[in-house]
């Protein structure tokens, strides 16, 4: 089985991929640093599944990914929540006093920013996008003044040293990961959650009417977020997560709201993950 991730091994994307398939003896991780290439791998069946991070309890939702789900022939098949514990990694022979720069992707920086501002104000945080490339450059150029924000598994894989462990600003920091598959390959299964995208007509109370219909069918919203509609200034569409107790009610609700909206996309129908651990 091949699972594509938009990063490299040793990151939480790999952990999420393995947690989606705990009984699978072998999972081949397909590493792609470019999002478009990653998506093409799945659509072209070069990978069986695709793991993406869709939202974080500190940095929020990645709307670009939701837009890809809306526009491509792919669907959500499951979700997972992982508690993040970021560590500070660097070359084995360096020390804390050497550090001038700490880098990793934007989300990791934001998840640790308060820790650095409080305890290490002289260290500059900079963005870099590929752990493997950053590690390679550190080693080749002996950059003992540059360290990475990553998970401890990366230290084992890339031969790095853990200088500070658990540097998260928020000790209850979670990322929600989605497992994605080409629609034509998805098996029909029971589900209790759905993610939909709607674009409303430009009428008064249109959103309230839709939400009232959803509530009338005893379906609860776990999240609703608005995003700008491209080429239509100050018009917005909505991404909605729905908890479903009765699938027939859900089907009836979809039929009821369809004539009242401009566009409807079902991004996935899947089972909710209710095993989020929130202890320190």
N, C-alpha and C positions, 0 to 999 in steps of 0.2 A: 504494500500500500504506500502511495506517495502523497505526502501532505506538504503543500507549499506555504511558506511563511515569508512575510516581508521584513526579513532581517536575517540574522545568522544563528547558528547553533550556540547554545549557552545562554539564550535569552528566555524570557517568559513565554514568548511565542512557541518555542519548542516544548516547554513544560505544558502549555495549554494543549498542544497537539497530542502529546502523549496521554494527557488526562482525558481527552475525548475518546481515546481508544485504549483503555486500561488492560483489556484482554488480548490486545494484538501483540504478538511476539516481536514483530519487526515492522517498524515504520521508517520509511525513507523520507528524510526531510529535504525538501527542495528549497534552497536558499535563493532569494531574489531581493536585491536592494531596491529595485525599481518597481513601483506599484503597478504600472501598466503591464510590465513583463510578467509579473506575478499573476495578474488576472488572465492574461493570454494563455499562460501555462494551464490554468484550470479549464478555461473555455475550450482550448485545443486538446484537452484530455491528457496533457503531459503530467498532470497531477490529478489525483482522485478527489482531493479536498483542498480547501484553502482556509487558513486560520488568520483572522484579523482581530486587532483590538479595536473596539468600537466606542468605548467610553471609559473614563476613569473618574473616581470620586473626587479628585482634585482638579484635573484639567478638563473635565467634561467630555462632550461627544465629538467624534471626528466626523464632521458632516460630509466631507469629500467621499468617505467610504460609503455612507448611506446613499449618496447620489449615484455611486457606481452600482450599488445593489438595485437601485431603481431603474437604471438605464440598461443594464446587461441581463442576459439570460441565465441568471444565477439566483440561488435562493438560500435562505438560512435554514439549516437543519438541526442546529442545537446551539446552546449558549453555555458559557462557563464563567465563573467568577474566581479570580485568583488574588489572594492577598500579596501585595508587593513588599519585598524587603530588599532595599537597595544597599549596596556596599560600595566602598571606594577602593578601586583596584589600580595597581600600577606595576611597574617593573620591580622584580624581587629585591634589588639592591638599593632602592630609593627609600626615603623617609618622609615623614610629614613635613619636616622643615624645608624640603626641596620643592614642595608643590607651589606652583604659580597659577596653573590653569587646570580646570576640571572640565571634561567634556562628555557628552553623550547627546542623545536626541532630545528634542524640546520637552517632551512629556516627563522624562526622567529628571531633567533640570528643574522643572516646575515642582516636581514631587519632593525635591530636596532643597529648594532654594532657601527656605526659612532657616534650615539647619546651618547652611553656610553663612547666611547673613548674621546669624546670632553668634556662631562659634568660630567661623573662619572668614571674617570680612575681607581679608586681603587676597583671598583666592578668587580668581576671575572665572566665571562660568561661561563656556562657549559651546555652541552646538556642533555636533558631528553626527553623521548618519549611519555609519557602518562600523560596527564593533571590530570586525576582522581587519578592515583597512586601518582603523585607528591603532589597533594593537600592533599591526605590522610596521607602521610608521614609527611608533614608539620604540620598538625593538631595533629596527634598522638604524634609526637616528639617535638611539640612546636618550630618549626624551624623558629624563628622570624628573623633570619639573611638570610633566603632564600626567594626569591620572584620569581614570574613567569611572563613570557611574554605571554599575551593572550588578548582576546577580552573581552569587558566589560560584555557581556552576561555571561561569565564564572564566573564573580564575583557574580552575582545573584544566579547562580546554585550551586556554591560550597561555598558560604558564605565568600567570600574574599573581601578585601578592595582595592579600586583603589588608588594607591599612586601617580602615574604619568599617565596622559592620553596622547594618541597620541604621542608615543615615536619613531615612525618611522623615520628613517634617511631620507627617501625620501617620501614626502607628496603625491606624485603621484605614489604610489606603488600598483600594481594590480596583482592579481593571476587569472589565467585562469583555470576554472574547467570544467571537462568533465562529462557528464552523459553517463554511459555505460550500455548496456543490452546484454543478450545472443542473438546471431544472429537469432536463430529460433523464438524468441519472438518479434522481431522488426517488426513494421508495415511499409509497403511501403508508403512513403510520398515524396512530392516534396522537393528538396534540392538545395542549391546554394554554398555548400562548401564540400570539401572532404579532407581527410587525407590519404595519401598513403605512402607505404614504397617500395623502389626499391633497388635492388642489381644489379650493372652493370657488364657487361662482362669486362674482363681485356684487353681492346682495347683502342687505342689512341683516344681521343676526344669523348669517349662514353657519358660522362655527357653532353657535349655541344650539341651533337646530340639530346639527349632526351629533353633537355631544348628548343632547337629550334623547335622540334615537338610540344611541349606543347604551345609555343608561337604562332605557326602557326594556332592552333585551338582556338586562342583568349582566352586562359585561363591564368590568372595571378597567380603568386606565392606570397603568403603572408609570407611564411617561408620555408626555406630549411636548413636542418642540417645534418651533416655527423656523423656517429657513427662507431666505430670499429666493424668488423665482427669477432665474436669469432672463434678461431682456425685457423684464416687466418691472420697472422701478417701483419699489414700495408695495409690491405684491408678494404674498408669502404662501408657502405650502406647509404642510404639517406632517411630521413623522410621529406615529402613535404606536405604543406598545399596549397590547390588550391581554388581560388575563381572562381565560375562557373556562367556564364551568360546564356549559352545554354547547356542543358543537353545532347542533341544529339551530339554536338561538343565534349563534355567531353567523351561520350561513344566511339566516333570515335577515339579520342586521345588515350584512353586506348588500343583499338585494334591496333593502329599504333605503340605504343611503346613496346607492349608485346613481339613481336619476337626479339626485339633488346636488351632485358635485361635478366639477369640471373634469377631474381625473382621479382614478383610483389605481394604486399599485399595491399588490400583496407581496411584501419582501420575504416573507417566510411564515410558515405555520409549523410549530415545533413544541417540544416540551420545555417548560420553564425549569431552570435550575434553582431550587429552593434551599440548597445546602451551603449558604454563605456563612462562613465562620467569621465572627466579629470580635473574638476575644483578643486581648493584647498579646 
